[in-house]
Amino acid sequence: MESKRQQKVARQLQKDLSEIFQRDVPHLFNGAFITVTNVRISPDLSVARVYLSFLAAKNKEQLLETIQEKGKVIRQHLGERVRHQLRIVPELAFFLDDTAEYADKMDKLFAGLEIPPAPEEDED
């Protein structure tokens, strides 16, 4: 269970990281549209798990590796934005958010199900 402080910091980090990916450093990722879907932060606010979703990206795993390599640059931009709110800029760990693919897979599974009609009961 996250504390109120963790939730507030996570929301702020999500907002700031989204702006960084879309405005500050889009040139580093060949114009791929990167969405920050979720941020989870440790209780001591030192580590942030950042979940990303990609659009217009051919190879998602390679793009995630590129983001991890450029993590220090992203963290530096984040530090400039949150330097007055946080004492420590959290370490960033990036993960691929696959909830959209999972939801699509589940929709296809449900669409493929054939459910027989309920048997009619005699009213005696």
Secondary structure, DSSP 4 states (H G I P E B T S, - for coil): ---HHHHHHHHHHHHHHHHIIIIISGGGGTT-EEEEEEEEE-TTS-EEEEEEEEES-S-HHHHHHHHHHTHHHHHHHHHHHHTTT-SSPPEEEEEE--HHHHHHHHHHHHHH--PPPPPPPP--
